[in-house]
Amino acid sequence: MSKLKKDDISKLGHKINQLKKRILRTEISGNTSKVEFRQMRIKKIKKQIREIQAKRNKK
C-alpha cells in the first residue's frame, strides 16, 4: 500500500470508501476474517482527518 500524504483529505476519504466496500463484499461472501482489521484502519484514517482539520482550524 502506498503512503498517503497527510494533507490530502480527499484521498483519505477515498481510502475509507474503498475499505467500506471491501467490508461489504467480504460480509456477503461470508469471509469475515479481515473485517475487524479493516474497521481498525477506517478508525485510524478518520483520526488522521480530524488531526488535519484541527491543524487547519488553528491557523
Helices and strands as residue ranges (DSSP letters): H 9-29, H 35-58
